[in-house]
Amino acid sequence: MNVRRIAAVASKEWRETVRDRMFFSLAFLLPVLWMLVFGYGLVLDVENIPYAVLDRDQSELSRDYLSRFRQSRYFDFKGVLTDEREVEPLLATSRIRAAIIVPEKFQERLNAGQMVGVQTLIDGTFPLRTDITKGYVVAINSAFNEERLTDYISRREGIARSQAEHRARPIKLEVRYLYNEEVRSTWSIVPALVMFTLMVSCPLLTALGIVREKETGSIYNIYSSTVTKIEFLFGKLLIPVLISSMNAVVLWIMATLWFGVPFKGNLLFFLVASLVFVLSSTGVGLLVSLLVRTQIAALLITIIIAMVPTILFSGLIVPVSSLSPGSQFQAHLFPGMYYTDIVRGTFLKGIGFEVLWADVLALALYALALRFVGYGLFTKRPRS
């Protein structure tokens, strides 16, 4: 390989990238915009659930029961209803997502030791949100039941309330969340968005850069020059790799400083692993660029083969372990899954090469295989 010829190809690619507004935006601005849009838009936390109440008992206990929802940060009180017929229009128009209806004689039946049914109507439009809302309601209801049982035992046995609590709850469950102590979806989603952004922007930048040569006809200069195949591909891919590596650093800064995601791992390992991932994702763009002739075709195909599998099979939203066996097999065919394990492992768990070496190796093999395929498909003879 001739270093001067490689430098000439790389220099030409750099000038065309910064001179073309579309390519400049694609290279430097689009990754940042994607990170901001998806970082704020893709939030899975279920909080501030709008709800209304219908209290038919209007007793001290019913007010105590309903106050627990108002004190919870997961619910957003929207008002008191006077008739059950008001519930359905509010749910249908999404003004509320839940309605709690306390029946008559609520306090009287509880004091008499009878069971009381409290009706909770939840908007089931979004199943995941519905299940989480149901969990919140069940938790508040269980806490209220436990306090009622504690009071009953204390009065019946004539013992202190602390002793009654031990009898009412002989097994105390203590839950401690590891790696994401506050259970924030942002801490899980934003590191994965580093993967998503690079997985889409790297192939696009690479594919459009090479296909542009075909559309403008400048590829014929390469055909007739003394630049070899490997020199052209090396120089052509050098700039996208460098730009994408810079973007990886920018995205890391945004994740830690802008979104406040803690980084517990080794920064050097993260940067090296990111470089390996960039090499594999630019290989996807190289393969696309050698199979199509127009930038529109390159754009569409790259989005399809890069974005869709990344969303479905990388673990961005749904863990790979929760997918069907067939989907898990497909997930292992794309580089996004391996890099997702790396970014989440380094950000949240603080693990490094000693644990994630298999993921780095898979990305390296992926990058190497795509380079070999790209080298085999590229020819300096114009195709008719």
N, C-alpha and C positions, 0 to 999 in steps of 0.2 A: 504493500500500500504506500502511496505517495502522500505524505502529510500535507504538502502544499496544495495538492488537488482537493483533498478533503476539506482543507480550510477554505478554499475558494468556493466550493459548493455550499459549505456552512455559512460563509459570509453572504453569499447571494440569498440564501434562505432567510437569514436574519433581516437583510434589507427589505425583502419583499414582505416579511411579517410586520415590521414596524411601519412600512409605507402604506400598506393596505389597511384601511380603517376596520373592515370586517375581521380581518385576521388579527389585528391588534386587540380588538375587543374580545374576540374568541380566546386569545392567548392570555390576556391579563385581567380583563374586567368580568367576563362571564363566570369564571370560577368563584370570584368574590360575591357576585350577585346571587349565584345559586346557593352559596353557603348562607347568605342572609335570608333569602326567601324560604328555603326549606328549613333552616334553623329556627325561624320564628313560626313557620306555618305547620311544620310536622311535629306537633306537640301532642303526646298521648296522655298527658296528665288529665284526670277527670276531677275538676274542682269547680267551685261556684255553680253548682247545679241549681238552676232556677226551680223553685217549688212553691206550692201554695197549700194551705191547710184548711180543713173543714172540721171544726170542733163542735160536735153536737152535744157534748157533755158540759162544757164550760165549767169544769171543776178544777180544784187545786192540782189533782194528780194529772189530769189531761194537759193542763198548762205546763206542768213540770216535764211531762213526756215530750211535748212539742218543743219546749225550749231547748232541748238537747240538739235538735236539728239546727236551730238558729245559732247555737254556739259553735257548731262545727264549721270548719273552714271549707268543707266539701259542699256545703249547701248555701244557696243564696235565696233568702226569704223574699217572696214577691207579694204576699198579702194573705188575708183571711177571706175565705169564701163563705157565703151564706146558704148556698144551695148546691146540691150535687150536680145539677144540670149545668153549672158553670165550668165544671172540670173539663169536659170533652172539648169545648171550643178552645180553651186555653192550651190544651195539649196538642190539638190539631194545628193550631197556628204557631206552635213552638214557643209561645210566650212563657210556658213552664215546661219542665221535663219530668216532673213528678208531682203527685198530689197525695196528701196524707189525710185520711178520713178517720176521725176518732168517733166511735159510736156513742150512743146515749148510754147512761148508767155505767160509764167506764170506771169511775171511782168506786161506785157502789158495788159493782161486781168484783172488783179487785179486792176490796176490803172484806168481802164475803168469801174470799178464797176461790172464786170462780174464774174460769178462763175467759179472756176477752179478745176478740179478733179486731185488729186495726187494719183497715184496708189501705194499701199503698198502690197507686196507679203510676206506672213508669212508661215513658215513651220508649217503645222498642224499635225505633227506626234504625238506631245504630247498635247492633248486638253487643259489641265489646263495651261500649259506654253503658249500656243497659245492665250488663252483668256486674260491672264495677259499682254502679249506683245501687243495685240490689245488695251488694256486699256491704256498702256503707249503711244502708237501712237496717240490715240484719245485725250489724255490729252495734249500732245505737240501741236497737231493740233488746239485744242480749244484755247490754250493760244496764239497761233499765230493769230488766227482769232480775238480774243478779242483785241489784240494790233492793228491790222489793223482797226478794228471798232473804237477804241479809237482815232487813228490818223485821221480817216475820220471825226468823230464828232468834233474834235478839230479844224480842218481846215474849216469845213463847218460853224460852229457856231462862230468861232473866239474866242474860250474860252481856258482857260488853260487846259493842259493835265490832271491834277488831277480832274478837273470838268468833263471832257469828260469821265474819267474812271468811275465816279459815274453814268453817264448816260448809259454807255455801259454795266455796271454791277450793276444794281439797287439792286440786292440781292447778297450779298457776303457770300459765304459758308466758314465757318471756321470749320475745322475738327480737333478734338483732340482725339488721341488714348489713351485709358485708359489701365493700367496694363501692356501693352507692347508698350511703347511709340515709340520705334524705329521700330516696326512691324518686328521684327526678328523671323524667323521661329525656330531658335535655342532655343529661350526662351520658345517656346511652345513645341517643340519636345523633348528636353533633359529631362525635368521633367517627361514626359510621358515615356521616355526610362527607367527611374528608375522603373516604373511599369512593363514595358515589360521584362526587365532583370530579375527582381525578379519573375515574373509570369512564366518564362520558367526555370530558374535555380533552384528554390525551389522544384517544383515537380520532376524534373530530379534527383536531389540529394537525395530526399526522396525515390522515386520509385526504383532507382538503388540500394540504400543501403539495402533495405529490400529484393528485389529479389535476390541480391547477396547471401544472406543467404540461399535461396532455391537452387541456382545453386551449391554452394560449399558443401551443405549438412549440414552446421552448424546449420540450423534451427531445426534439430532433437535434438540438445542439448537443445534447448529451449523447445521443446515438452516434453522432459523427465525431465526437471528441475522443481524446485518449483516456478519458476518465473510465475506470473499470466499474463493473457492477458493484463490487463491495465498497469502492471509494464513494460512488454516488449515494448508495444507501446509507453508508456511515455518515457522510456529511449532511445528507438530507434529514436523517433522524436525530442528529446531534442537537439541533436547535430546539425541536419539540421536547426532547428529553430534558434539556437544561431549563427551558421555560416551565415545564411541568414540575420539575424538582423545586424551582423557585416558588411555584404555586403551592406545593406541599408545605413549604415553610410558612408561607402566608396563611394558609388554612390552619396550620397548627397554632399560629399566633392568634387568629380569630377565635379558635375553639377555646383556648386557655384564657385570653385576656377579655375578649368581647363577650363570650357566652359563659365564662367562668367555670369551665369544666376542669377539674383537677387533673394534672398530669403526674402520675406516680412512677413512671418507668424511666428508662435510660434514653435520653434524647438522641444520642449517637446511634443507638440501635434502631430507633424509630426512623431516623433520616435514611439510614442504609436500607432498611426494609422498604421505605417509601420509594427509594430509587429503583429497587428491584421491581416493585409494583409498576412504576412508571415505565420501565423497560418492557414489561409484559403487556401493559395496556397500549403503549405505542405500537407494539407488534400487531395488535388487533387492527389498528388504523392502517398499518402497512399492508396487511393482507387485503383489506377492503380496497385500498387504493390501487392495487394491482389487478383487481377483478372488474372495476368499473371505469368508465371514461368521462363521466360528467360529475361536476361538484354536487349537483342536486341528488344524483343517485348515491354518491358517496355519503352525503349528509343523511339521507333517509335510511340507508342500510346500516350506517354506523349507529344511529340512534336506536334502531330496532335490535341489533345484536349486542349493543352495549348497555342501553338503558333498561330495556325490558327484563333481561335476565338478572341484571343487578338489583332491580326492585324486588323481583320475585324470589330469587334464590341466594342472595348474598347474606341474608340475616339482617338486612337493614331494618325491617319492621317486624317480621316473624322469625324467631330463631330457627335455624336449619334443623335442629333436633326435633322440632314440632311438625316438620313437613312429612309428607308421605314418603315411603321408601323410594319411589320413582323420582320424586322431586329432590330428595337428598342426593340421589345419583347425579341428577342434572346440576345440582349446586356445586358438586365437586369438579365439574367440567369448566367452570368459569373462575377467573382469578379473583373476583370480588369477594367471594366467601373467605378466602385465605387472608386477604388484607383486612377484612372486617375483624377477624379474630385477632390480628396483630394490633390494630388501632385501639380496639376495646381493651385488649390485654395490657397494652402499654399505658393507656390513659388511666384506666380505672383499677386494674389489679397490680400494676407495677411489675409485671413479669417481662422477661427478656428472651434472649436467644436460647437459653437452656430449656425453655418450655415451647417456644414458638419456632424452633428451627425447622420443623417439618413444613410449616406454612411458608417460610422463606424459601425453602428448597423447592416447594411446589411452584411458587412464583418464578423462581429462577429457571426451572425446567420449562415452564410455560413460555417465558421470554425467549429462551434458547430455541425451542421448537418453532415458534413463530418466525424467528429470524432465519432459520434454515428454510422454512417453507417460502418465506418472502424472497430469499435469495434465489431459490429454485424457480419461482414464478417470474421474476423480473428478467427481462431480456433486452439487450441493446438493439435488437432488430425491431423495427416498427411493425406492428400488427395490422393486417389489412382488415 
